[in-house]
Amino acid sequence: MKLEALVREYLIEIEVRKYTPKTIRSYRNNLNLFLCFCLDELGITTMDEMSIGAVRQFSKHLSDRGRKGTYINGLLKNIKSFLQYCYEEGYGGFNTRKNFKWCKEERPVIMAYKPSDVRRMLQSCKGYDFISIRDNAVLTMLFETGIRCWELCCIQREDIHEEFIMIRGKNHKQRVVPVTSILKKTLLRYETASKRYFDLKETDNFYFLSFHGRQLTNSAVEHIVKRHGEGIEGVRVSPHTCRHFFAQQQMKMGTDLYTISRLLGHENIGITQTYLNSLRDEEVIQIAKQKSVLMNL
């Protein structure tokens, strides 16, 4: 069967599995890159011609062009899923669970915001209008819970409880994050402003809304973060960096790695550890000084 047709079928399959639009778009782009390489460089047009050698040549092709291991493995993850689907559906190819190699990755160092950056961002959205109050609530939610951008967009009104918030994470896995006192105060202010702003107008059932009363999108949240983070240097100003800040601050406050991993919705603590690699030596020293081994005997 032709590779192009299989890619189209697989994209429909992950849509049926209810992958997010952003994830589907990423799969489409990555599989099309692999598809073009197979057609143009290797002359492979059908799944019967596919082999692990073709995947390794694609990996080498990217590496020769200076692509980092983390980027290459991101593509390989999508390719592996696609090839396994084709194998299990009987379209040919090979079993990726028995024979699949990854590219060696560099140890990622993810820089997070400084506390002064966070204070500055929150201070920049002080105001009494709906947009200022909403932006403050969005930033507070990101910094105080560490949830992903799309997870924030998908929160519905019934997900907000007195002591916790229900989060719909990756692969439809649900988890809860606590409602701290500062978050509770901020959300109460947002709810009051939202009711006053929309009055009796019909709105979506999502918790965080645009000024039109519709669900916030990824790009809208990214715009909010960039707008209030304007001028911050030395770090990527994005919603995901708020997540890194949350993880690092939790570690500094003494929260164990397993708990941080659970709060972030990571599949394993290895992913969480990459968030903490950029802790400076002096920060690690300060954390250790507060936890004397002998004083706790």
N, C-alpha and C positions, 0 to 999 in steps of 0.2 A: 504493500500500500504506500502511496506517495507521502513523503514527509510533510508537505504543506497541508494535506488533508488531515493528517494525524495531529498536527499542531492545532489546527482549527477545532478539531474534536476535543482535544485536551483542554483548551481554553473554555469550551462550553462545560466540560466536566468540573473544572474548579469553580466555575460560576454556580453550578448546581450545588457544590460543596459549600457555597456561601462564603467564598473568599471575599475580602474587601475589594472595592474597585481599584484602590491603589496597588494592592498585591497582584491582582489580575493584570493590570497595566505593566507591572514590573516583569511578570512571567512572559507576557507577550513580547516585550522588547528584548528580553534575554534569549528567549527561544528563537526569535527571528534572527538575532546575531549568529546563533549556532547554526540555524538553518542556512543562512547565506554562506557561511564558511563551508558547510558540507557540500553545498551545490557548486559554489564557485571554485573552491580550492581542492576539494577531494572528489568531486563528480558524483557524490552520493545523492541519490534521489528517492530511494525507498528504504523502509525500515529493515528489509532483509539484508541490505548492504551495511547496516550499522554495526560497529564494533567498538570495543573499549579503546582500540587504537585511534579511532576518529576523535573520541573525546580527549584523549591525551594530546593529540596533535593540536586540537583547538586550545587546550590549556597552554601548550608551548607557544602557540601563535600569540596569545595574549601576553604571556610572560616576556617574549622577545620584544614586544612593543612597550615594555615598561610598566605594565599593569601590576598592581600589588596583589599579593596572595589573598588578602581579604576580599578584594573585588572579584578575583577569579573564582574563588570558592562560592561567592554569592551567586554567580552564574551557574556554576557546577551543581549547586543545590537544586536549582530549577530544572536543569537538564536531567539530573538523576531522577527526579520525581516524574518527569515526562517519559523517560525511557522505561522506568519501572511500570508505569501505567500501560504503555504499549506492550511490554512483555507479558503482563498479567492478563491483558485483554486478548492475547494471542495474535498480535500483529507482527511478531518477530522481534529482532533485537536480542538483548541479553539480560540476565538477571543482575541488576545493579547491587543487590544485597550481598552478592558473593564476590563481585569483582568491580571495585570502583576506587580510584585513588584521588586524593585531594592534593591541592597545591600547598606547599609549606607557607605558613603565614608568619608575618612579622608580629611582634608583640605590640598590640595597639596601645597607644597612650591617648586617652580621651580627656581633653581639658574641659573643666567645668567652670561655671561662673564663680567669681569671688563673692563673699557675703555683701560687700559694698555694691557690686553690680546688681544683686537681687534687691537690695534696699532702694537703689536708684530706679529700677524698673517699676517697683510697686509705688514709689513716690510719684512717678510720672503720670500715673492714671488716677490721681486723686481728683475728685470732682463729684458733683451731685446729679449729673445727667446720666441717662441710662447707659450710654456707651462707656463712659468712664467707670461706672460701677460694675458693668459686665466685664470689662477688660481686667479690672482688679480681681474679680472673682475667678476669671479664667487663669490668670497668673498665679493666684493663691492656690488654686486647685492643682496646677502643674507642679509648683514648688513643694506643696505640703503633702502630696500623695505620690508623686513620681509616676503617674499614669502616662500612657502614650497619648499622642495627639488624637488619633482616631478614636481611642477609648473615651476621651473627653467628649468628643463630638457625639458619641453614641449613647451617652448617659440620658436616661429618660426620667421623667418626674418621679415615677414610682420606685426608681432605683435609689433615691435619696432617703435614708432612714436617720433616726435620731443619733445613733452611735456609729453607723457605718454607711458606706456607699457600695452598691453592687456594681462591679465592673465586668463588662463583656470583653474578654481578652482575645488573644490570637487563638486560632483553631477552636473557636467557640467555647473556650474554657472560661468559667466564671470564677471570680475571686472577690474578696471584700477588702476595702481600705478603710481605716478609721477616720472618723470625723473629729478632728481636734477642736479645741475651743476657738482658736483663731479662724479656722475654716468655717465653723458653725456660724460665727458672727458675720463673716464675709458673705456666706450664702444667704443668711437671713436678710441682709441688706440688699442683695441682688434680687431675691424673690419679691421683696417689697417694691423695689424699683421696677421690676418686670411687670407686676400687676398694675402699677400706676401707668406705665408707659403704654402697655397694650390694651388696658382697660377691658372692654368686652370684645376686642378683636379676636378673630380666630387665628390660632397659632399651631405650629407643630407640637407634638407631645414631647419633643426633646427638651432637655433642661436648659442648655445654653443655646440662645437664639440670636440670629442676626437682627438688625433693626427692622427687617421686614417680617419678623416672626417665624423665620425658617431655621432649620437645623444648620448649625455652624459647620463649615467644611474644613478639611485639612488646611487648604490654602488660606482660609480666613483666620484660623488660629495662628498659622505661621506669620501672617501679616501683623496680627496683634503683637506677637512676641518681638518681631523685628522692629515695629514702630516704637515700642517702649524700650527696646534695647539699643536704639540708635546711639552710636558713639562708643559703644563698648568694644574694646580691642583685645586681641590675643585669644579669642575664643569664638567658636561658631555660634552666632545668635540664632537659636532655633528652639522649638518646643522640646526636642529630644535632649538638648543640653540642660534643660530644667530637670529632666529625669536623671541625668548624670549628677547634677548638683544635689538632688534628693538623696541619691545613693551614698555619695561621699559624706554628706552631713550626717546621715544616719550612722555611718561607720565612726565618724568622729565623736558622736554622742554615745558610742558604746554598743550599738545594736549589733547583734551577731549576724554573720553572713547569711545564714539560712533564712532568718526572718526577713532580711532585706530582699533576698531572692524571692520569697513568697509574696512580699508586698509589690514587687516589680512585675510579678507574673512570669518569671524566667523558668525555663524547663529544667535548668540545672545551675548550680552555683558557679560553674566555670564561666558562664556568660556574665554573671554579676561581677566576677573578679576583674573583668576587663574594664569595668566602670571605675575601678579603684586604683588602677595602675598609675594614674597621674597624680596621686597623693604625693606631695612633696616630702622629702626626708624629714624636714623640721615638723611637719604635721604628724608624721608617723611617730616621731619622738615624743611629741606632746601627748598623743593618745596613749603611748606606752607608759609615760611618766605617771599618768593618772591611775594606772593599774599595777601597782607594786605587787610582785609575787609574794614576797615575805610578809608584807603588811596584811595580806589576806589569809595567812596561815592561822 
